[in-house]
Each structure stands twice: as C-alpha cells, then as structure tokens.
Amino acid sequence: MNGKAVRRELLGIDRQRGVSHLKIDIVKARHFLAVSLFLFLTATVYPQSQGPTDISKHSQQQQSKTSSNQQHTGDRNDIPNQVARTDSNITPIKTDQNPTNDKEKTNEDTPADRAIMWATIIIAGSAIAQVIAMIRQYRAMRKQVKYLRRTVQAAREAAEDTRKVIAQAERSATAMESIATSTTENVTRLKEVFARQERFGKMQLRAYLSTDLRAEIPQQRNIGWRETVQMNITNLGNTPARETKSHMRAAIMDYPLPDDFDLSLSPPVEEGSDINPRQVRFIGAALDDFITDERMRQIKQDISPKLYVWGTVWYKDVFGESHETRFCHFCRWDVKDVMTIYNAPRHNNET
C-alpha cells in the first residue's frame, strides 16, 4: 500500500471520528436545553403560586399603619382621657415591638426567595452549559470543515493521480500501438528478407543451362550431308537440370533478321534427360536443302544473307520450377574459314 492510499484511509477514519463527536455534542446540547427549560418553567410557576400570601401580608401592614394614624388623631382630640389612653398605650408599646420582629422576619430568606435564587442559578448554569455546548459544537463543526477540506484535497489529488494514470495509459497505448506497428513492419520486412534469401538460395543452387558453338560440319553431297551446325548445352549451376528437352533450327535468312519472323519452337514429345552440374550435352541442326558453292561463298563473304541457328532448351531445377533457355545466332567465317557465331538482337534470354 502506497502513501496516498494510507493518507486516504486516515482521512476516512478522522472524518468518521469527527462525525461521531459532533453527534455526541448535539445530544448533550439537547439534554442541557431540556433541563434548562424545565427549571425555567418551574421557577416561573412557583413564585406565581406564592404571590397572594405576600399581597395579604402587605395589606395587613397597611391596615396596621392606618389604625396607628387614626389612634394618634384621636389622642389629639381627646385630651381628658390621656391617662386611660396612656395605660392603654402601654399594651400597644408592647405591640410596637412586633414590627421590629416582623422586620427581622422579613429580612430572613423565604422559600420563594430561595426558589427564585436557585432557579436563577440553574438558569445561569444552563446558559453557561449552552454556551459551552455551542463552543464545543463550533469546534466540532470546525473540525468537520477541516476534515471536509482534507477530503476535498484528497479527492483533488486522487483526480489528478487518475488523470496522470490515464495520460500514462494513453502514452503506453500509443507506445504499444507504435511497437505493434513496428513489429508488423519488421515481420513484413523479415518475410521479405526470408523470401529474398530463399530466392537467392535457390538462384545459387539451381541449374543454369547455357549454349555455345560446338562445331560446323560442311555439306557433302557425295554422302548426302547438308550444312550442319552443332551447339553445346552446359549446366553451369550447382544442381542437376531435370527433364531437359531441346529443339533447334538452321536456315539462311536476310540480315538483319526481320522483326516479324517467328522464332518460337515447340518442345519435343520425347522424354527429357538430366544434365548434372558442369556436364555438357550437344545438339545440332542442318539446313533443309543443299546449297551451291557460289551461294555458300556469298553467305560467307557478303553482309547478307546469313546462316542463322536458333532454338529453345526446356528443363526443371531441383526445386521443381520450370525454366527455358532461348538462343538465336548468326554465323560468320574468318580468313581461315573458321565459323564464329554472334547473338542476334532478339530471342537470347533465359528464365
């Protein structure tokens, strides 16, 4: 677990504690309010029940004062009876001491006064308790606000972390896509390289059949031999040439060779044979008819016409692929009457 997860867990625990403290303070404040209201109602109703007794005492004191004033007024008007009244006044002197006792009694605390005093004390205590509860509630609310701020900050940090994670995931996805694209391109290139290497390997190992002049056999009328040209077929490759077949022709034609002349030949129907690497096999072709000596001197000395030989060799390599070797040559003779062949402009290629 990382530090951010621990911090979130601690913030959750502190928030739960703050909420529980706030609930306890609210319950206490309700209890204080209920007790204070009960005491206030008690203190309010009790003095009202004691009120008529105080009023009756106050009226008795007023009546005693009124009778005293009337007595002094009677003394002024009735001088002859002073002695009797003096004797009678001795008793009132004794009664004059009662107001002092009443005053002392009034200075003492009555039950109503004590009830009012205790009610005031209780109300003051309730008010103080309410203030204390409000202060504690205020502190709890401050803690709650603090916890909420921390929660909001943690949520912001979590959102920022989430945004960073998403951005990192996007970068990773882009990188993975690039890697996948690069891998696909590399695989394609590797396939091309493998195919090229396979093709190069086959090209290095396969059979290559080449043709060159073997000999000229001049015509001999006495034995019925027409002008003949023989060609060598040589395997220059590293593996045998399978099912080798060939077809060759010879003819006297204009020089240069006309473009519309068809040099294509069809393979023979007989089965072919194999030619091993560096092995040589020869083929030959003769003219269709005898030619005069004058015609032969013209062919050897003049520019045109020329003696042409052409043909095709068909074969397969060891990988089972079919190939062809085509050739077309015209003949020339040097001063020693030795034949040499030269490639014609077309029909000299191989597959």
C-alpha positions as CSV (number, residue, x, y, z in Angstrom):
1,M,0.0,0.0,0.0
2,N,1.5,3.4,-1.0
3,G,1.5,6.6,1.0
4,K,-1.5,8.1,-0.8
5,A,-3.7,5.1,0.0
6,V,-2.7,5.3,3.7
7,R,-3.4,9.1,3.7
8,R,-6.9,8.4,2.3
9,E,-7.6,5.7,4.9
10,L,-6.5,8.0,7.7
11,L,-8.7,10.8,6.4
12,G,-11.7,8.5,6.3
13,I,-11.1,7.5,9.9
14,D,-10.7,11.1,11.1
15,R,-13.9,12.0,9.3
16,Q,-15.8,9.2,11.0
17,R,-14.5,10.4,14.4
18,G,-15.4,14.0,13.7
19,V,-19.0,13.0,12.8
20,S,-19.4,10.9,16.0
21,H,-18.1,13.8,18.2
22,L,-20.5,16.1,16.5
23,K,-23.4,13.8,17.2
24,I,-22.4,13.4,20.9
25,D,-22.2,17.2,21.3
26,I,-25.6,17.7,19.7
27,V,-27.2,15.1,22.1
28,K,-25.6,16.9,25.1
29,A,-26.8,20.3,24.0
30,R,-30.4,18.9,23.6
31,H,-30.2,17.5,27.2
32,F,-29.0,20.8,28.5
33,L,-31.8,22.7,26.7
34,A,-34.4,20.3,28.1
35,V,-33.2,20.6,31.7
36,S,-32.9,24.4,31.4
37,L,-36.4,24.7,30.0
38,F,-37.8,22.5,32.8
39,L,-36.1,24.6,35.5
40,F,-37.1,27.8,33.9
41,L,-40.8,26.8,33.8
42,T,-40.6,25.6,37.5
43,A,-39.0,28.9,38.6
44,T,-41.7,30.8,36.7
45,V,-44.7,29.0,38.0
46,Y,-43.6,28.7,41.7
47,P,-43.4,32.4,42.5
48,Q,-46.8,33.0,41.0
49,S,-48.3,30.5,43.5
50,Q,-46.7,32.4,46.4
51,G,-47.8,35.8,45.2
52,P,-51.3,36.2,47.0
53,T,-49.7,35.5,50.5
54,D,-47.3,38.4,50.1
55,I,-50.1,40.6,49.0
56,S,-52.2,39.7,52.1
57,K,-49.2,40.5,54.3
58,H,-48.7,43.8,52.6
59,S,-52.4,44.7,53.1
60,Q,-52.2,43.8,56.8
61,Q,-49.2,46.1,57.2
62,Q,-51.1,48.9,55.5
63,Q,-54.1,48.4,57.8
64,S,-51.9,48.4,60.9
65,K,-50.4,51.7,59.7
66,T,-53.9,53.2,59.1
67,S,-55.1,52.2,62.6
68,S,-52.0,53.7,64.1
69,N,-52.6,57.0,62.4
70,Q,-56.2,57.1,63.4
71,Q,-55.1,56.4,67.0
72,H,-52.8,59.4,67.0
73,T,-55.5,61.6,65.6
74,G,-57.9,60.5,68.4
75,D,-55.3,61.4,71.1
76,R,-55.2,64.9,69.9
77,N,-58.9,65.3,70.0
78,D,-59.4,63.5,73.4
79,I,-57.0,65.2,75.9
80,P,-59.1,64.4,79.1
81,N,-58.8,60.7,78.7
82,Q,-54.9,60.8,78.3
83,V,-54.2,58.8,81.4
84,A,-56.5,56.0,80.4
85,R,-55.2,56.0,77.0
86,T,-51.7,56.1,78.4
87,D,-52.5,52.9,80.3
88,S,-54.0,51.5,77.2
89,N,-51.0,52.6,75.3
90,I,-48.7,50.5,77.4
91,T,-50.0,47.5,75.8
92,P,-49.5,48.9,72.3
93,I,-45.9,49.7,73.3
94,K,-45.6,46.0,73.7
95,T,-47.2,45.6,70.4
96,D,-44.8,48.2,69.0
97,Q,-42.1,45.7,69.3
98,N,-43.8,43.4,66.8
99,P,-42.9,45.5,63.8
100,T,-39.3,45.0,64.7
101,N,-39.7,41.3,64.8
102,D,-41.7,41.4,61.6
103,K,-38.9,43.4,60.0
104,E,-36.3,40.8,61.2
105,K,-38.6,38.1,59.8
106,T,-38.9,39.9,56.5
107,N,-35.1,40.2,56.4
108,E,-34.9,36.4,56.5
109,D,-35.0,34.3,53.2
110,T,-38.4,33.0,52.4
111,P,-38.9,29.7,50.4
112,A,-40.0,31.7,47.4
113,D,-36.8,33.7,47.5
114,R,-34.7,30.6,47.8
115,A,-36.6,29.1,44.9
116,I,-36.0,32.2,42.8
117,M,-32.4,32.2,43.7
118,W,-31.9,28.5,42.8
119,A,-33.9,29.0,39.6
120,T,-31.6,31.9,38.7
121,I,-28.5,29.9,39.5
122,I,-29.8,26.9,37.5
123,I,-30.8,29.1,34.6
124,A,-27.3,30.8,34.6
125,G,-25.7,27.3,34.8
126,S,-27.9,26.2,31.9
127,A,-26.9,29.2,29.9
128,I,-23.2,28.6,30.7
129,A,-23.7,24.9,29.7
130,Q,-25.4,26.0,26.5
131,V,-22.5,28.4,25.7
132,I,-20.1,25.5,26.4
133,A,-22.1,23.2,24.2
134,M,-22.2,25.8,21.5
135,I,-18.4,26.3,21.7
136,R,-17.9,22.5,21.5
137,Q,-20.3,22.3,18.7
138,Y,-18.5,25.2,16.9
139,R,-15.2,23.3,17.4
140,A,-16.7,20.1,16.1
141,M,-18.0,22.0,13.1
142,R,-14.5,23.5,12.5
143,K,-13.0,20.0,12.7
144,Q,-15.7,18.8,10.3
145,V,-14.9,21.6,7.9
146,K,-11.2,20.8,8.2
147,Y,-11.9,17.1,7.5
148,L,-14.1,18.1,4.6
149,R,-11.3,20.3,3.2
150,R,-8.8,17.4,3.6
151,T,-11.3,15.1,1.9
152,V,-11.7,17.6,-1.0
153,Q,-7.9,18.0,-1.3
154,A,-7.5,14.2,-1.2
155,A,-10.2,13.9,-3.9
156,R,-8.4,16.5,-6.0
157,E,-5.1,14.7,-5.6
158,A,-6.9,11.4,-6.4
159,A,-8.4,13.0,-9.5
160,E,-5.0,14.4,-10.5
161,D,-3.4,11.0,-10.0
162,T,-6.2,9.4,-12.0
163,R,-5.6,12.0,-14.8
164,K,-1.9,11.2,-14.7
165,V,-2.6,7.5,-14.8
166,I,-5.0,7.9,-17.8
167,A,-2.4,10.0,-19.6
168,Q,0.3,7.4,-18.8
169,A,-2.1,4.7,-20.1
170,E,-2.7,6.7,-23.2
171,R,1.0,7.1,-23.7
172,S,1.5,3.4,-23.1
173,A,-1.3,2.5,-25.5
174,T,0.3,4.8,-28.1
175,A,3.7,3.3,-27.5
176,M,2.2,-0.2,-27.7
177,E,0.5,0.7,-30.9
178,S,3.8,2.0,-32.3
179,I,5.5,-1.1,-31.1
180,A,2.8,-3.3,-32.7
181,T,3.1,-1.2,-36.0
182,S,6.9,-1.5,-35.9
183,T,6.6,-5.2,-35.1
184,T,4.2,-5.7,-38.1
185,E,6.6,-3.8,-40.3
186,N,9.5,-5.8,-39.0
187,V,7.7,-9.0,-39.6
188,T,6.8,-7.9,-43.2
189,R,10.5,-6.9,-43.7
190,L,11.6,-10.2,-42.3
191,K,9.2,-12.1,-44.6
192,E,10.6,-10.1,-47.5
193,V,14.2,-10.8,-46.3
194,F,13.4,-14.5,-45.9
195,A,11.7,-14.7,-49.3
196,R,14.7,-12.8,-50.8
197,Q,17.1,-15.2,-49.1
198,E,15.1,-18.2,-50.2
199,R,15.1,-16.8,-53.7
200,F,18.8,-16.1,-53.6
201,G,19.5,-19.6,-52.2
202,K,17.5,-21.1,-55.0
203,M,19.3,-19.0,-57.5
204,Q,22.6,-20.1,-56.1
205,L,21.7,-23.7,-56.1
206,R,19.6,-24.1,-59.2
207,A,20.7,-25.4,-62.6
208,Y,21.7,-22.9,-65.3
209,L,21.8,-24.3,-68.9
210,S,23.9,-22.3,-71.4
211,T,24.5,-22.8,-75.1
212,D,27.7,-22.2,-77.2
213,L,29.0,-23.2,-80.6
214,R,30.4,-26.8,-80.8
215,A,31.2,-27.2,-84.5
216,E,30.3,-26.6,-88.1
217,I,30.0,-29.6,-90.3
218,P,30.1,-28.5,-94.0
219,Q,27.8,-30.1,-96.5
220,Q,29.0,-33.1,-98.5
221,R,26.9,-34.0,-101.5
222,N,28.5,-37.3,-102.1
223,I,27.4,-38.7,-98.8
224,G,24.2,-36.6,-98.6
225,W,25.3,-34.4,-95.6
226,R,23.8,-31.0,-95.6
227,E,25.3,-27.9,-93.9
228,T,25.0,-28.6,-90.1
229,V,25.8,-26.5,-87.0
230,Q,26.2,-28.2,-83.6
231,M,25.7,-26.4,-80.2
232,N,26.8,-27.4,-76.7
233,I,24.4,-27.3,-73.7
234,T,26.3,-26.9,-70.5
235,N,24.9,-26.9,-66.9
236,L,26.7,-24.0,-65.2
237,G,24.6,-24.4,-62.0
238,N,25.2,-26.4,-58.7
239,T,22.4,-28.9,-59.0
240,P,21.2,-31.1,-61.9
241,A,18.8,-29.9,-64.6
242,R,15.8,-32.3,-64.6
243,E,13.8,-33.4,-67.7
244,T,15.9,-31.5,-70.2
245,K,14.5,-31.1,-73.7
246,S,15.6,-29.1,-76.7
247,H,14.6,-28.0,-80.2
248,M,17.0,-26.3,-82.7
249,R,16.6,-25.0,-86.3
250,A,19.0,-23.7,-89.0
251,A,18.2,-21.5,-92.1
252,I,19.6,-18.9,-94.5
253,M,17.8,-15.6,-94.0
254,D,18.3,-11.9,-94.6
255,Y,20.5,-9.9,-92.4
256,P,19.3,-8.2,-90.2
257,L,16.6,-10.6,-89.2
258,P,13.1,-9.3,-89.9
259,D,11.1,-8.5,-86.8
260,D,8.1,-10.4,-87.9
261,F,10.0,-13.7,-88.2
262,D,8.6,-16.2,-85.7
263,L,11.4,-17.8,-83.7
264,S,9.2,-19.8,-81.3
265,L,9.5,-23.5,-81.2
266,S,7.6,-26.3,-79.5
267,P,9.3,-28.8,-77.2
268,P,9.7,-32.4,-78.5
269,V,7.4,-35.1,-77.3
270,E,10.1,-37.5,-76.1
271,E,11.1,-37.6,-72.5
272,G,13.9,-35.4,-71.3
273,S,17.1,-36.3,-69.6
274,D,19.1,-34.8,-66.7
275,I,22.2,-32.8,-67.1
276,N,24.4,-32.7,-64.0
277,P,26.5,-29.7,-62.9
278,R,29.3,-28.9,-65.3
279,Q,28.1,-31.6,-67.7
280,V,27.9,-30.8,-71.4
281,R,25.5,-32.1,-74.0
282,F,25.3,-31.1,-77.6
283,I,22.5,-30.7,-80.1
284,G,22.6,-29.8,-83.8
285,A,20.5,-28.6,-86.8
286,A,21.0,-28.9,-90.6
287,L,19.7,-26.8,-93.5
288,D,16.6,-28.0,-95.2
289,D,18.4,-28.5,-98.5
290,F,21.8,-28.4,-100.2
291,I,23.2,-25.0,-101.4
292,T,25.5,-24.3,-104.3
293,D,29.2,-23.4,-103.7
294,E,28.6,-19.9,-105.2
295,R,25.7,-19.4,-102.7
296,M,27.9,-20.6,-99.9
297,R,30.7,-18.1,-100.8
298,Q,28.1,-15.3,-100.9
299,I,26.9,-16.3,-97.4
300,K,30.5,-16.3,-96.0
301,Q,31.7,-13.1,-97.7
302,D,28.7,-10.8,-98.2
303,I,26.8,-9.0,-95.5
304,S,23.5,-10.5,-96.4
305,P,22.1,-13.2,-96.3
306,K,23.4,-15.1,-93.2
307,L,23.2,-18.5,-91.8
308,Y,21.0,-18.5,-88.7
309,V,20.6,-21.1,-85.9
310,W,18.1,-20.7,-83.2
311,G,16.3,-22.9,-80.6
312,T,15.0,-23.4,-77.1
313,V,16.0,-25.7,-74.2
314,W,13.4,-26.6,-71.5
315,Y,14.3,-28.0,-68.1
316,K,13.4,-28.1,-64.4
317,D,15.5,-27.4,-61.4
318,V,15.7,-29.4,-58.2
319,F,13.0,-27.2,-56.6
320,G,10.5,-28.2,-59.3
321,E,10.4,-24.9,-61.1
322,S,10.4,-24.9,-64.9
323,H,13.0,-22.8,-66.9
324,E,13.8,-22.1,-70.5
325,T,17.0,-21.1,-72.4
326,R,16.5,-19.4,-75.8
327,F,19.2,-18.7,-78.3
328,C,19.4,-17.1,-81.8
329,H,22.8,-16.7,-83.5
330,F,24.1,-15.8,-87.0
331,C,27.3,-17.2,-88.4
332,R,30.4,-15.7,-89.8
333,W,33.7,-17.1,-91.1
334,D,37.2,-15.7,-90.7
335,V,40.1,-15.8,-93.3
336,K,40.9,-19.3,-92.2
337,D,37.4,-20.3,-93.0
338,V,36.6,-20.9,-89.3
339,M,33.0,-20.4,-88.2
340,T,32.1,-18.0,-85.3
341,I,28.6,-17.3,-84.0
342,Y,27.1,-13.9,-82.8
343,N,24.0,-13.2,-80.9
344,A,21.0,-11.9,-82.8
345,P,19.2,-8.8,-81.4
346,R,16.4,-10.9,-80.0
347,H,15.5,-14.4,-78.7
348,N,18.5,-14.6,-76.5
349,N,17.3,-15.0,-72.9
350,E,16.6,-17.5,-70.2
351,T,14.2,-17.9,-67.3
